[in-house]
Amino acid sequence: MALSGVQIFKLLPKTNCKKCGHPTCLAFAMKLAQRQVSLDLCPDVSEEAKKVLGEASAPPIRSVTLGAGDKAVKMGEETVLFRHDKTFVNQCAFAVEVKDTMSADEINAVVDQVLGSEIERVGQKLRIDAIFVSNASGDAGKFEAAVKAIAAKAPEVPLILSTTNPAAAEASVKAVAANKPLLYGANKSNVDAMASVAKTHKVSLGVAAEDLDGLTELTDKIKELGVEDMVLDSGARTAKEIMRDNTYIRRAALKKGNKSVGYPVITFAQRDDVMLETLIASLGVMKYASIIVMSSIDRWKSLALFTLRQNIYTNPQVPLQVKQDIYKLGTPTSDAPLLITSNFSLTYFIVSGEIEGSKVPVRLAVLDTEGLSVLTGWAAGKFTAAKIAQFIQESGIEKEISHKELIIPGYVAILSGSIEDKLPGWKITVGPREANGLPAFLKARTN
């Protein structure tokens, strides 16, 4: 049972040392009770207290890792139902299905799509995260061969091995155990054998049930068999069922402390209709799926889902931002233009993208506006003449350039006079209002 803040406080050192980053032990205890901090932040807690508090401070949804290495996907550890309460922690993983009945060329084509799926958006690298290998043939040998072929071609891509045949599970998992795949397919008829495979090879186990009651019975039994890391499938397949079951599972884990369902959830979105599949996958992103399995990964669909996932899993209380600095775009010489913008990630990447597209080498000064856009930052007092002048003076840029001209966004043209007052000897030029006007503006200056 979860402990209250006062109960936790009684087990803490009560020194108010502030080493945890909180003003008092009571404040830390309250955050710990709400599962908003980790017990590890307290360096002086006793071993006895750790044993008691470890369970109380653990996330209600267990952390499970899919894959190994740089492309491994961490799932679970969620603590809220709604992202505005705090934030969602670990992004859901997108997986594409490969059936062992497909030809070698067909399998290779899908793997190539996965390997080429990565894009960069506002500074983050987004990709299809995993390959779901399905034992559609029912043949253990075919399944093992398909798994080995995919692992050889894409060794860093996490794999989900889907089979209800314990013999096929044993052979395929053994072949790629070092890559830490997820073995999916444990059900009430094969639970003992599948749990044995997962335990022997130390991999996570995907649990498939026909309903929520059956799911809790299976997870409890699997835990008794010595497997701790699980991913849940309640049997939901329609949009209505997915939304209902995923919500029930998350609410039961968070609000009721039900450990039987305190695990990441897998959602199956495969449809013959690609648009419907995209909509089902979108539902999974928004409603608590940790893994979403699809039958295809068209480029347009991936981009739409990447964007949605990025929005849902961005902390709404902390805007995406880049570091304050002066960035060189292209290979600017000493007489290259100097522009300034805010450090809101979307602003920076749109502006830098337009500049790079112009092929005109530029220095871009990025002012820390706490992640606000130019106009919002100006309205909030974060993008001001004083701050701009201080940044330019302290940056030492005058030593690198042969001119004293700063180009400011057209939306804050009103700042030009006050910036010149605070930067004696500098010329302030007003640039375009919109980023898409930068290429023509920059090219006109070089002619």
FINURO-95602 format. One record per residue (C-alpha): residue number from 0; residue in three letters; chain; x, y, z. Coordinates in pm, whole numbers. Layout:
N
R     k     r   c     east    north       up
R   NUM   ALA   A        X        Y        Z
...
This chain:
447
R     k     r   c     east    north       up
R     0   MET   A        0        0        0
R     1   ALA   A      123      350      -80
R     2   LEU   A      247      553      215
R     3   SER   A      133      905      294
R     4   GLY   A      375     1197      302
R     5   VAL   A      373     1201      684
R     6   GLN   A      442      827      703
R     7   ILE   A      736      868      466
R     8   PHE   A      863     1170      659
R     9   LYS   A      888      959      976
R    10   LEU   A     1136      730      796
R    11   LEU   A     1358     1011      661
R    12   PRO   A     1663     1154      848
R    13   LYS   A     1472     1478      936
R    14   THR   A     1789     1686      901
R    15   ASN   A     1650     1934      647
R    16   CYS   A     1993     1927      481
R    17   LYS   A     1853     2030      140
R    18   LYS   A     2083     1779      -36
R    19   CYS   A     1777     1640     -215
R    20   GLY   A     1699     1980     -361
R    21   HIS   A     1400     2044     -136
R    22   PRO   A     1388     2291      156
R    23   THR   A     1279     2034      417
R    24   CYS   A     1251     1659      463
R    25   LEU   A      874     1701      487
R    26   ALA   A      859     1871      148
R    27   PHE   A     1066     1588        1
R    28   ALA   A      839     1330      167
R    29   MET   A      532     1491       13
R    30   LYS   A      689     1477     -334
R    31   LEU   A      792     1115     -272
R    32   ALA   A      436     1025     -175
R    33   GLN   A      315     1174     -502
R    34   ARG   A      584      975     -688
R    35   GLN   A      725     1296     -832
R    36   VAL   A     1081     1234     -712
R    37   SER   A     1310      938     -651
R    38   LEU   A     1427      818     -310
R    39   ASP   A     1781      818     -452
R    40   LEU   A     1787     1197     -410
R    41   CYS   A     1825     1154      -33
R    42   PRO   A     2188     1051       35
R    43   ASP   A     2139      999      410
R    44   VAL   A     1837      767      419
R    45   SER   A     1903      449      620
R    46   GLU   A     1912      102      467
R    47   GLU   A     1614        1      680
R    48   ALA   A     1415      297      551
R    49   LYS   A     1517      216      194
R    50   LYS   A     1358     -126      222
R    51   VAL   A     1031       21      343
R    52   LEU   A     1030      319      111
R    53   GLY   A     1164      146     -198
R    54   GLU   A      827       -4     -285
R    55   ALA   A      638      311     -188
R    56   SER   A      858      534     -406
R    57   ALA   A      869      299     -705
R    58   PRO   A      671      415    -1009
R    59   PRO   A      326      252    -1021
R    60   ILE   A      404      128    -1373
R    61   ARG   A      716      -85    -1391
R    62   SER   A     1005       22    -1609
R    63   VAL   A     1071     -222    -1895
R    64   THR   A     1343     -186    -2158
R    65   LEU   A     1305     -316    -2512
R    66   GLY   A     1630     -385    -2694
R    67   ALA   A     1989     -305    -2604
R    68   GLY   A     2239      -35    -2694
R    69   ASP   A     2176      318    -2819
R    70   LYS   A     1842      234    -2980
R    71   ALA   A     1695       57    -2678
R    72   VAL   A     1349      180    -2580
R    73   LYS   A     1259      240    -2218
R    74   MET   A      890      205    -2133
R    75   GLY   A      674      251    -1826
R    76   GLU   A      750      460    -1515
R    77   GLU   A      442      673    -1582
R    78   THR   A      294      853    -1283
R    79   VAL   A       -1     1054    -1417
R    80   LEU   A     -319     1008    -1619
R    81   PHE   A     -296     1346    -1785
R    82   ARG   A       21     1510    -1914
R    83   HIS   A      -71     1853    -1774
R    84   ASP   A      -62     1703    -1422
R    85   LYS   A      312     1650    -1461
R    86   THR   A      433     1496    -1787
R    87   PHE   A      445     1159    -1955
R    88   VAL   A      786     1004    -1900
R    89   ASN   A      885      749    -2164
R    90   GLN   A      769      782    -2524
R    91   CYS   A      571      501    -2679
R    92   ALA   A      752      286    -2933
R    93   PHE   A      633      236    -3290
R    94   ALA   A      683     -113    -3433
R    95   VAL   A      612     -253    -3779
R    96   GLU   A      508     -614    -3832
R    97   VAL   A      711     -860    -4037
R    98   LYS   A      560    -1206    -4091
R    99   ASP   A      778    -1513    -4130
R   100   THR   A      561    -1609    -4430
R   101   MET   A      699    -1312    -4626
R   102   SER   A      973    -1364    -4882
R   103   ALA   A     1331    -1263    -4807
R   104   ASP   A     1298     -966    -5042
R   105   GLU   A      978     -851    -4871
R   106   ILE   A     1137     -879    -4527
R   107   ASN   A     1447     -689    -4642
R   108   ALA   A     1229     -413    -4788
R   109   VAL   A     1053     -360    -4454
R   110   VAL   A     1381     -365    -4262
R   111   ASP   A     1525     -109    -4504
R   112   GLN   A     1221      111    -4439
R   113   VAL   A     1282       91    -4066
R   114   LEU   A     1652      170    -4104
R   115   GLY   A     1568      469    -4324
R   116   SER   A     1281      597    -4111
R   117   GLU   A     1480      839    -3894
R   118   ILE   A     1409     1211    -3927
R   119   GLU   A     1515     1511    -3721
R   120   ARG   A     1250     1747    -3591
R   121   VAL   A     1321     2040    -3359
R   122   GLY   A     1650     1882    -3258
R   123   GLN   A     1516     1536    -3178
R   124   LYS   A     1586     1223    -3382
R   125   LEU   A     1262     1034    -3444
R   126   ARG   A     1235      684    -3590
R   127   ILE   A     1038      361    -3612
R   128   ASP   A     1162      197    -3296
R   129   ALA   A     1115     -178    -3336
R   130   ILE   A     1028     -469    -3562
R   131   PHE   A      745     -704    -3460
R   132   VAL   A      831    -1048    -3599
R   133   SER   A      521    -1266    -3625
R   134   ASN   A      525    -1646    -3638
R   135   ALA   A      239    -1644    -3893
R   136   SER   A      357    -1974    -4043
R   137   GLY   A      339    -2162    -3714
R   138   ASP   A      671    -2320    -3811
R   139   ALA   A      952    -2288    -3554
R   140   GLY   A     1227    -2316    -3815
R   141   LYS   A     1084    -2048    -4041
R   142   PHE   A     1036    -1820    -3747
R   143   GLU   A     1391    -1864    -3621
R   144   ALA   A     1531    -1803    -3971
R   145   ALA   A     1331    -1481    -4011
R   146   VAL   A     1442    -1354    -3671
R   147   LYS   A     1808    -1430    -3744
R   148   ALA   A     1791    -1262    -4085
R   149   ILE   A     1638     -944    -3943
R   150   ALA   A     1884     -933    -3653
R   151   ALA   A     2177     -973    -3893
R   152   LYS   A     2058     -691    -4117
R   153   ALA   A     1952     -454    -3836
R   154   PRO   A     2135     -561    -3518
R   155   GLU   A     2059     -237    -3331
R   156   VAL   A     1683     -236    -3397
R   157   PRO   A     1484     -378    -3101
R   158   LEU   A     1280     -689    -3181
R   159   ILE   A      945     -815    -3058
R   160   LEU   A      916    -1190    -3117
R   161   SER   A      553    -1295    -3148
R   162   THR   A      470    -1663    -3113
R   163   THR   A      253    -1884    -2897
R   164   ASN   A      473    -2187    -2968
R   165   PRO   A      719    -2238    -2679
R   166   ALA   A      960    -2431    -2904
R   167   ALA   A      967    -2147    -3158
R   168   ALA   A     1004    -1901    -2872
R   169   GLU   A     1302    -2088    -2726
R   170   ALA   A     1488    -2111    -3056
R   171   SER   A     1430    -1752    -3166
R   172   VAL   A     1494    -1590    -2829
R   173   LYS   A     1812    -1792    -2781
R   174   ALA   A     1939    -1663    -3117
R   175   VAL   A     1903    -1295    -3026
R   176   ALA   A     1895    -1297    -2644
R   177   ALA   A     2186    -1053    -2621
R   178   ASN   A     1971     -793    -2801
R   179   LYS   A     1708     -815    -2524
R   180   PRO   A     1399     -873    -2737
R   181   LEU   A     1045     -877    -2604
R   182   LEU   A      893    -1225    -2625
R   183   TYR   A      523    -1177    -2694
R   184   GLY   A      263    -1454    -2683
R   185   ALA   A      227    -1584    -2329
R   186   ASN   A     -134    -1688    -2268
R   187   LYS   A     -330    -1911    -2033
R   188   SER   A     -251    -2224    -2237
R   189   ASN   A      128    -2182    -2257
R   190   VAL   A      210    -1956    -1964
R   191   ASP   A      444    -2194    -1780
R   192   ALA   A      656    -2274    -2083
R   193   MET   A      673    -1914    -2209
R   194   ALA   A      762    -1782    -1865
R   195   SER   A     1040    -2040    -1846
R   196   VAL   A     1185    -1918    -2178
R   197   ALA   A     1170    -1554    -2067
R   198   LYS   A     1325    -1631    -1729
R   199   THR   A     1602    -1848    -1875
R   200   HIS   A     1710    -1587    -2128
R   201   LYS   A     1632    -1285    -1908
R   202   VAL   A     1397    -1114    -2152
R   203   SER   A     1068     -933    -2105
R   204   LEU   A      745    -1122    -2165
R   205   GLY   A      440    -1002    -2356
R   206   VAL   A      122    -1130    -2193
R   207   ALA   A     -191    -1179    -2407
R   208   ALA   A     -533    -1226    -2250
R   209   GLU   A     -894    -1220    -2368
R   210   ASP   A    -1006     -962    -2113
R   211   LEU   A     -887     -760    -1813
R   212   ASP   A     -976    -1026    -1555
R   213   GLY   A     -779    -1286    -1745
R   214   LEU   A     -490    -1044    -1775
R   215   THR   A     -452     -993    -1400
R   216   GLU   A     -463    -1369    -1340
R   217   LEU   A     -186    -1420    -1595
R   218   THR   A       41    -1145    -1466
R   219   ASP   A        9    -1269    -1110
R   220   LYS   A       98    -1623    -1215
R   221   ILE   A      390    -1510    -1431
R   222   LYS   A      529    -1306    -1144
R   223   GLU   A      509    -1613     -921
R   224   LEU   A      706    -1800    -1188
R   225   GLY   A      990    -1550    -1151
R   226   VAL   A      939    -1310    -1444
R   227   GLU   A      924     -945    -1338
R   228   ASP   A      931     -756    -1671
R   229   MET   A      605     -780    -1863
R   230   VAL   A      412     -596    -2135
R   231   LEU   A       33     -627    -2131
R   232   ASP   A     -222     -705    -2404
R   233   SER   A     -579     -711    -2277
R   234   GLY   A     -712     -845    -2607
R   235   ALA   A     -850     -506    -2712
R   236   ARG   A     -850     -457    -3089
R   237   THR   A    -1125     -206    -3178
R   238   ALA   A    -1084      164    -3106
R   239   LYS   A    -1349      147    -2834
R   240   GLU   A    -1185     -151    -2665
R   241   ILE   A     -836       -1    -2684
R   242   MET   A     -945      327    -2529
R   243   ARG   A    -1148      147    -2259
R   244   ASP   A     -890     -114    -2158
R   245   ASN   A     -582      109    -2177
R   246   THR   A     -758      366    -1959
R   247   TYR   A     -874      103    -1709
R   248   ILE   A     -521      -38    -1685
R   249   ARG   A     -356      302    -1634
R   250   ARG   A     -618      415    -1382
R   251   ALA   A     -601       90    -1185
R   252   ALA   A     -221      109    -1165
R   253   LEU   A     -205      478    -1072
R   254   LYS   A     -517      537     -866
R   255   LYS   A     -576      195     -710
R   256   GLY   A     -215       80     -679
R   257   ASN   A     -300     -246     -859
R   258   LYS   A       39     -409     -913
R   259   SER   A     -112     -680    -1133
R   260   VAL   A     -156     -426    -1414
R   261   GLY   A      135     -196    -1332
R   262   TYR   A      319     -266    -1658
R   263   PRO   A      355     -108    -2005
R   264   VAL   A       78     -182    -2256
R   265   ILE   A      105     -302    -2618
R   266   THR   A     -160     -189    -2871
R   267   PHE   A     -222     -353    -3209
R   268   ALA   A     -325     -105    -3478
R   269   GLN   A     -288     -321    -3790
R   270   ARG   A     -558     -251    -4048
R   271   ASP   A     -594     -301    -4424
R   272   ASP   A     -704       62    -4448
R   273   VAL   A     -388      270    -4397
R   274   MET   A     -581      578    -4284
R   275   LEU   A     -777      378    -4027
R   276   GLU   A     -452      221    -3907
R   277   THR   A     -303      568    -3859
R   278   LEU   A     -606      677    -3657
R   279   ILE   A     -589      368    -3435
R   280   ALA   A     -216      425    -3384
R   281   SER   A     -288      788    -3293
R   282   LEU   A     -537      668    -3032
R   283   GLY   A     -264      446    -2886
R   284   VAL   A      -24      740    -2865
R   285   MET   A     -278      948    -2675
R   286   LYS   A     -423      671    -2462
R   287   TYR   A     -142      504    -2279
R   288   ALA   A       10      251    -2522
R   289   SER   A      382      188    -2466
R   290   ILE   A      419      -11    -2790
R   291   ILE   A      207       39    -3102
R   292   VAL   A      228     -229    -3370
R   293   MET   A      145     -138    -3731
R   294   SER   A      139     -325    -4060
R   295   SER   A      303      -50    -4267
R   296   ILE   A      517      259    -4218
R   297   ASP   A      450      491    -4508
R   298   ARG   A      662      804    -4481
R   299   TRP   A      365     1041    -4447
R   300   LYS   A      211      826    -4175
R   301   SER   A      536      805    -3979
R   302   LEU   A      580     1182    -3991
R   303   ALA   A      225     1241    -3865
R   304   LEU   A      267      990    -3580
R   305   PHE   A      616     1117    -3488
R   306   THR   A      479     1471    -3462
R   307   LEU   A      184     1361    -3249
R   308   ARG   A      405     1155    -3020
R   309   GLN   A      652     1440    -2982
R   310   ASN   A      371     1678    -2885
R   311   ILE   A      213     1436    -2637
R   312   TYR   A      542     1345    -2471
R   313   THR   A      683     1697    -2446
R   314   ASN   A      666     1839    -2094
R   315   PRO   A      400     2113    -2124
R   316   GLN   A      563     2302    -1839
R   317   VAL   A      906     2317    -2005
R   318   PRO   A      915     2443    -2365
R   319   LEU   A     1165     2281    -2601
R   320   GLN   A     1466     2508    -2622
R   321   VAL   A     1823     2522    -2747
R   322   LYS   A     2129     2656    -2570
R   323   GLN   A     2204     3029    -2583
R   324   ASP   A     2499     3071    -2817
R   325   ILE   A     2610     3211    -3152
R   326   TYR   A     2579     2938    -3414
R   327   LYS   A     2768     2925    -3744
R   328   LEU   A     2548     2820    -4034
R   329   GLY   A     2756     2730    -4335
R   330   THR   A     3112     2860    -4325
R   331   PRO   A     3074     3229    -4240
R   332   THR   A     3365     3468    -4295
R   333   SER   A     3424     3776    -4085
R   334   ASP   A     3190     3983    -4301
R   335   ALA   A     2900     3733    -4289
R   336   PRO   A     2564     3863    -4160
R   337   LEU   A     2482     3836    -3789
R   338   LEU   A     2117     3761    -3708
R   339   ILE   A     1942     3710    -3376
R   340   THR   A     1642     3499    -3272
R   341   SER   A     1498     3328    -2963
R   342   ASN   A     1592     2986    -2824
R   343   PHE   A     1249     2826    -2869
R   344   SER   A     1344     2506    -3054
R   345   LEU   A     1079     2535    -3322
R   346   THR   A     1181     2895    -3392
R   347   TYR   A     1549     2807    -3406
R   348   PHE   A     1509     2511    -3642
R   349   ILE   A     1271     2693    -3874
R   350   VAL   A     1501     2997    -3893
R   351   SER   A     1820     2790    -3930
R   352   GLY   A     1653     2573    -4194
R   353   GLU   A     1558     2876    -4405
R   354   ILE   A     1908     3020    -4368
R   355   GLU   A     2073     2694    -4470
R   356   GLY   A     1836     2674    -4766
R   357   SER   A     1953     3017    -4882
R   358   LYS   A     2314     2891    -4907
R   359   VAL   A     2430     3221    -4752
R   360   PRO   A     2678     3165    -4465
R   361   VAL   A     2549     3336    -4150
R   362   ARG   A     2611     3369    -3778
R   363   LEU   A     2289     3320    -3583
R   364   ALA   A     2276     3455    -3229
R   365   VAL   A     2027     3260    -3018
R   366   LEU   A     1910     3445    -2708
R   367   ASP   A     1781     3255    -2404
R   368   THR   A     1413     3347    -2378
R   369   GLU   A     1330     3046    -2160
R   370   GLY   A     1191     2865    -2462
R   371   LEU   A      954     3138    -2578
R   372   SER   A      916     3247    -2940
R   373   VAL   A     1038     3592    -3048
R   374   LEU   A      705     3771    -3021
R   375   THR   A      597     3592    -2704
R   376   GLY   A      941     3649    -2554
R   377   TRP   A      920     4021    -2632
R   378   ALA   A      574     4042    -2473
R   379   ALA   A      700     3856    -2165
R   380   GLY   A     1009     4072    -2124
R   381   LYS   A     1250     3795    -2225
R   382   PHE   A     1348     3929    -2570
R   383   THR   A     1438     4287    -2486
R   384   ALA   A     1691     4548    -2597
R   385   ALA   A     1879     4518    -2268
R   386   LYS   A     1904     4140    -2286
R   387   ILE   A     2006     4145    -2652
R   388   ALA   A     2274     4409    -2590
R   389   GLN   A     2413     4224    -2289
R   390   PHE   A     2425     3896    -2484
R   391   ILE   A     2606     4050    -2783
R   392   GLN   A     2857     4231    -2560
R   393   GLU   A     2933     3926    -2346
R   394   SER   A     2952     3684    -2641
R   395   GLY   A     3277     3831    -2772
R   396   ILE   A     3140     3824    -3125
R   397   GLU   A     3300     4161    -3204
R   398   LYS   A     3637     3984    -3220
R   399   GLU   A     3513     3749    -3492
R   400   ILE   A     3337     3989    -3729
R   401   SER   A     3456     4285    -3935
R   402   HIS   A     3131     4482    -3900
R   403   LYS   A     2890     4591    -3632
R   404   GLU   A     2553     4511    -3781
R   405   LEU   A     2285     4302    -3612
R   406   ILE   A     1976     4186    -3801
R   407   ILE   A     1667     4150    -3581
R   408   PRO   A     1332     3981    -3661
R   409   GLY   A     1079     4209    -3828
R   410   TYR   A      819     4131    -3562
R   411   VAL   A     1026     4324    -3306
R   412   ALA   A     1125     4617    -3529
R   413   ILE   A     1015     4840    -3242
R   414   LEU   A     1334     4736    -3056
R   415   SER   A     1577     4867    -3317
R   416   GLY   A     1623     5215    -3169
R   417   SER   A     1664     5099    -2810
R   418   ILE   A     1913     4828    -2912
R   419   GLU   A     2126     5090    -3093
R   420   ASP   A     2119     5303    -2776
R   421   LYS   A     2248     5009    -2570
R   422   LEU   A     2500     4894    -2833
R   423   PRO   A     2693     5213    -2925
R   424   GLY   A     2846     5199    -3271
R   425   TRP   A     2623     4915    -3387
R   426   LYS   A     2380     4929    -3678
R   427   ILE   A     2050     4750    -3618
R   428   THR   A     1879     4625    -3933
R   429   VAL   A     1523     4500    -3936
R   430   GLY   A     1487     4167    -4117
R   431   PRO   A     1178     3985    -4246
R   432   ARG   A      881     3923    -4018
R   433   GLU   A      855     3559    -4123
R   434   ALA   A     1140     3307    -4149
R   435   ASN   A     1043     3215    -4504
R   436   GLY   A     1144     3565    -4611
R   437   LEU   A     1505     3512    -4503
R   438   PRO   A     1643     3345    -4821
R   439   ALA   A     1537     3634    -5048
R   440   PHE   A     1648     3888    -4786
R   441   LEU   A     1995     3733    -4747
R   442   LYS   A     2050     3677    -5119
R   443   ALA   A     1956     4040    -5193
R   444   ARG   A     2228     4156    -4953
R   445   THR   A     2497     3954    -5131
R   446   ASN   A     2411     4084    -5480
